[in-house]
Amino acid sequence: MMMFLTYAAFFVLGSICVGLQYWVSKTRKHPSVGNNPAFIKFQTGYFAAYFLALTADWLQGPYLYKLYSHYGFEEDQIAVLYVCGFASTVLLGTWAPIAADWFGRQKLCIFFTVIYSLACFLKLSRSYGVLIIGRVLGGISTSLLFSAFEAWYVHEHIETHDFPKEWIPVTFAKATVWNGILAIGAGVIANMSAEWLRLGPVSPFMLAIPCLIASGVVVMTQWTENYGTKQIKFRKSCFEGLRTIVTSRKIFLIGAIQSLFESVIYIFVFIWTPVLDPSSRNGSHFSHPSLGITFSSFMVCIMIGSALFQILISRGISACSILGLAAITALISNILCIVSTHPDKVNRNLSFIAFLLMEIAVGMYFQAMTIVREKILPEVHRSSIMNWFRVPLNLIACVTLMLLHDENFRHGNRLIFVLSTLLMSLAVWSVFSFIKLIKNDEELKCQSSEINPGVTLV
């Protein structure tokens, strides 16, 4: 039954997603860039390297937990491995933008492909210590993927080629759409190698290595080096960002929303496999879902959520209202998971449906939060503020996973959903407190209309 539901959901949701994306494409307006061969060539060179890197990243998503359980590790040990990845992202990833400016963005992108390939290769080991090193390298690589590549593109776009700044969102909008498509395709490919071809849960990680090597070759041969034009004083930047957060209630609430909502996402990244596939952790004989197809279904739902955001925005619904809708949807999803994981009556089908609902909420959330941050956070301190936001985010996720899977405090996955529900309830309260705070802010309304006349904040 679970296997059938997995495939049925993938095809039905895929059809809905295609329809919604077509609808959105009819209403989206972009500057006319199609007749500029130089821009198209430059954009294609960026996409070639970036999309290969993204594909490698997504290939590793569906079978990470399954791989660790396949090696015989218990759930609390796997939780530690996940925590190592989260912690390395926040502790070492903070330096990624600065390192890119100092050492060169092209060099750092090449460095990314090397250490991420090594992280994948280390998945062949059954040594717990080696796997921890692999997770740390993976966390660093993720930070580089979502900082160095983008920084290189923006510098080349403006400083080297002198293209209009208005064309930058065009590139990133295309990248967002293709990111979703690549994630869906990566899930299917991972499923094919791990399950259909029976090559095992380590096979998707091995498939990621050629993608990373190819990305590195493109960066090395087709890209030119560039550096940051501003000398950043790291300590001063951190203190200025922290001061901005604590002195502005609007910014503080944005940080609270991001930390609460995204910490639940991080917890979800860990918990979905053992909930839907109990055989991953206890050797039971439940019929298990195809994890790659399940992962692809999640990615489809994120694209559905993103499309719903675009449709609602085009109908005049404010970004903050959609942010509230996303938080409420995620709250309902976690409440359903509390019901579906009751120890006396486990319902994996309901859990799967709740997870799909959660991913739709995630798709709406990221689109809405991007606009809210763009219009509220001051540009000069945005990077340091975002780094501070990641501290409680990762701390909440790490403490939750460590505490609830400690031998002396183990109450099962249901308690994780209870805690996630409390976190999401606080996120809902923070969203509506934020809306109430900015509702009568005339200065903010003027700034919003100047930044993006087609999008309202409140």
N, C-alpha and C positions, 0 to 999 in steps of 0.2 A: 504493500500500500504506500509506504513512504517513498519508494523508488518511483512509482507511478506519479505520485503527487509532485515530486521534484521535476520530472520531465514535463508534465502537463503545465505546471506553473511557469516553467521557462518559456515554453512556446506561446502560451496565452499572454503572459506579460510582455514577451518580445513583440508580439503583434500590436499590443496596446502602445508600447514604447515607440514603435515605428510610426504609428498614426499620430501620436502626440508630437513627435519630433518634426513630422511633415507640417503639422499645424503651426508649430512655432516658427519653422523656416519661412512660412508665408507672411509672418508678421514682423520678422526681424529685419532691421534696417542697418546697413553698414556703409561706410564710405566706399566710394567706387575705387577699387584698387586692381580690378581684374585686367586692366589694360597696361599695367606697369610691369614689363618683363623683368626688370632688375629686382623689384620687390618680391615677385613670385619666386625668382631664383634664390634670393637670399632666404626667404621664408622656407622654401623646400629644403635647403641645406640645414637649417635649424631643426626642422621636423625630422629629417632622416636620422640624426643622432638622438634627438630627444625621444622620439617614438620607440626606437629600439631599446632605450634605457627604461622607458615606461613598461614596455612589454616584459622585459626581464623582471621588473619589480612585481608586476601583477601575477606572473607565473608562479611566484612563491607564496601567494596568498592562500590558496585553497587547502594545501596539504601540510602546512607547517606543524599544527598540533598533531595531526595524524602521524607525521614522521617521528616526532618525539615519543608518542605512545607506541609506535611500531618498534622503537628501540627499547621499549620496556620501562620507560620512566613513568613514575606516578604523577598524579595531577598536581600535587604541591611542588614537585620538582619542575614540571613544565611551567607552572606559574612563575617560578624563579627565572626561568629562561626568558619568558615574555617580559618580566620586569627589567631584566638586564638590557633588553632592546629598548624599552621605553626610557629607562634612565639614561642610557648613552645618547639618545636623541636629544634630551633636554640639557644634559650636562656638557656634551661635546658639540652638539648641533648648534648651540648658541654662537660658537666661534666660526661657524661655516661662512656666513656672509663676509666677516672680517678677513678670514683667511683667503677667501676668493679675491678680495680687493688687494691684499698684500702680495700674494704669491702668483696671482694671475688666474683668471677664470677658466681659460682653456686648460691650463695645467691641472686645476682642481677637478674639472670634468673628467679628464683622463685618469686622475687619481681615483675618482669615484668608480670608474669601470674596473680598475684593478682590485680595489679592496672589496667591491661587491662580488666580483668573480671569486675572490678568495673566500668570502663569507659563504657563497654557494658551495664551493668545493669542500669546505669544512663540514658541510652537512653529511658527507660520506662517513664521517667518524661517529662511532658510538660512545666516545669518551665525553663525559659530562662537561669536563673542563674545556675541551676543544669546542664543544657546542656553545658554551657560554661566550667564548672568544668570537665565534661566528655571529652570535646575536649582537654583541657589542659593535662589531664591524658593520653589521646590517643596519643598526640604528644610526651610525655615523653616515653611512651611504645614503639612507633615506633623507637625512637633513641636506646632504649635498645635492641630491637629485632635485629637490624642490627649492633650492636657493641659487646654486652656481649656474645652472643652465639658464634660468630666467634672467639672472643678472647679466650674463654674457649677451643674451639676445637684446636686452634693452639698451645696453651700451653700444652695441654694433648698430642697432636700428637708428639711434639718435646721433651718436658721435662719428661713426665711420661712414654710414650711408646717407645720413641727413634726411631720412624719410620723415614724414609728418608724424607727430606724436599720436594723432588720432587713429593711426593705423595699428598701433600696438594692441589695443583691445581686440582688433580683428584677428590678429594672430593667436592671442590667448583664448578667444572664443572658439576658434577652430581647434586649438589644442585641447580644450575642455571636452568638446564633442568627441574627438578622436580618442581621448583618454578613456572615456566610457566605453567606446567601441572596442578598444584594445583590451580593456579589463574583461569584457564579456568574452572576447575571443580567447584570451589567455586562460580563462576558466575552462573553456571547452577543450583547449589543447592539453591543459594539465590533466583534465579528466580522461582524455584519450590515452595519454601516456601512462598514467598511474593505474587506471582501472580497465579500460578497453584493451590496451596492449599488455596489461598486467606487468608493467615495468617497476611498480612499487612507488611509494610516496616520495622517494628521493629523486625520481626521474624529472619532475618539473624543475627542480633546482639545477639539474645538469643541463636542461634545455635553456635555462636562463643565461648560462655562461657564454654560448656563442653570440647571443644577442648583445651582451655587454661588450664582448670583444669587437663586434662589428660597430657598435656605437663608438667605442674608443678609437677605432681606425678612422671613422668619419670625422670625429673631432680633431684628431691629429693631422689629417691630410687636408681637410676642407675648411677648418676654422682658423682664424687668426687670434693671437693673444690680445687681451685687453686687461686693464687694471682699473681699480677705483680711482676716481679723480679727487676724492676728499680724504684727508687724514682723519680717521675716527679715533677718538680717545675712548677706549672701551669702558674704563671705570666711570668717567664723567657721563658717558652716554647711558650707562645703566642707572646711575643715580638720578639723572634727569627723567628717564622713563618712569622710574618708581615714584618720583615726586609728582609727576603728572597724574599717575593713577590715583594716588592717595588724596590729591587735592581736587579732583574732579569726580563728582558722583556719577556723572554719565559714563565716563570711561571706566570707573570702578565696576559699574553694573554690566558693562559690555564684557569686562574680564570675568565677572562672575558667571554670566551666561555661557561664555565660551568654555570656561573651565569645567562647569557642571555638565553641560551637554556633551562636550567632547570626551570627558572622562568616562561617561557612559558608553560612548562609541568605542573607546579603547577596551573597556571591559567586555563589550560585545565581541570584539575581535578575538578575544581569548575564549569566550564561553560558548560560541555558537556550535563548534564542532562536538564537544562532549555532550551537549544537550541533544543535538539531532542524531548523533552517531555514538550511542553509549558503548558500543563495542570498541571505540577508540580508547576507552579508559578502563573497562572492566572485563573485556573478553566475552561479553554477552552475545547471544545469538539473535539479537534484534535484526530485522531487515534494515540495512543501512542505506541512506541516500547516496547518490553520486555527489561527492563533495565538490568536484569541479563544476558540475552543472548547478548545484546549489549556490556556489559562489557567483557564477554567472547570473543567476536569477537575482541575487542581491545587487549586482552591478546594474542590471536592467532596471531595478526598482529605484536606484539612485538617479538614473537618467530620467525615469518617469517623474520623480520628485523635482528634478531640475526643470523639466518641461512644464510641469504644473506651475512652478514659480514664474516662468516666463509668461505663461498664459494669464495668470492672476495679475501680474504686473501690468500687462497690456490692457487689462480690464480696469485699471485704476486702483487696484488694491495696494496698500502701502507695504513697504518692505518689512516694517516692524510687525504689522498684522500677520504677514506670512511667517515671520519668525515665531510669533506666538502660536500660530497654527502648527508649525513644525514641532514645537516643544510639547504641545498638547497631544499631538499624534504619537510622539515618542513616549510620552507618559502612559498613554493607553496601551501601547505595545508592551511596556514593561509590566503593567498590571496584568495583562493577559498571560505573560510569562510566569508570574507568580501562581496563577491558576493552573497553567499547563504543566508546571514542574512540581505540583503537590506530590509528596512521596507515596501517598495512597492511591493516586490516580494520575499517572504520568500520561500526558497527551502530546506526543511529539508533533503531530499534525498541526495542532493549535500553536505550538511553539514556532513551527516553520512559518505559519501565516503571520504570527506576531513579529517575527524577524523581518519578513517582507515589508510589513507596515513600518517598522523601524527604519528600514533603508529608504523608503519613500520620504520619511521625515528628514533623514540625513540629506537627501538630495535637495529638498527645499531649504533646509537650514544653511548649508554652505553658500548657496546663492544669496540668501537674504543677509547672512552675516557679513559677506564680502562687501555688500553695499553699505551696511551700517558702519562697519569699520572705516570704509573709505570716506564717509561723510562726518564721522565723529573724531577719529584719531588724528592728531596733528601730524603732518607729513614729516616734520623734522625729527620727531621722537617715535615714529611708528614702529621701526624695527626693534628698538629696545623695549617698547611697551609690549609688543607681541612676544618677545622672549620672556618677559615677566609673566604674561598670561599662561605660558606653557609650564611654568613651575608648579602652580597648584593643580593644573590639569594632569600632569604626569604623576604628581604626588598622590592625588586621590586614587588614580587607577592602580598605582603600584601598591599603596597601602591596602586597598581593597583586596587585590589578588593575593597578597602575602598573608593578610590577616585571616581571610575566610578560608584559606587552604592550609593554615597552620594546624599541626597535629593536635594542639591543645584547644583549638577554636574552630573545629570543622563542623559546619552545619549543612553542607551540601550547596548545590548551585542555586537552590530556591532562595536562600538568604542573600545571595548576590543580587538577585532581581528585586528583593525587598529594598536593599540599599540603593540600587539603581533607580527604583521608583521614588525614593526619598530625594535623591540627587536631582532627578528630573522634575519633581514637584518644586524644588527650590529654583530650578531653572525657569519654570513657568512663572513663578512669583517674581523672579528677577526681570523677565521680559516685560511683564505688565507694569512693574515698578518703573522700568525704563521708559515705556510708552507714556505713562502718566507724567513722568518728569519732563519729557521733551515736547509734550503735546502743545503747550502754549509758548514754546520758545520761538519767537518771531525771527530772531537772528539766524537760528538753525534752519528754519524754513527757507529763508532767502539763500543761505549757502547751499542747501539741497537743490534748489531750482537752478542755481548757477552751475553746479557740478554735473548734474544730469537732469535736464528738463523733463525727460520721459519717465523718471522714477521718483515716486514720493516716499519719504521716510516715515511719515506719520499720517 
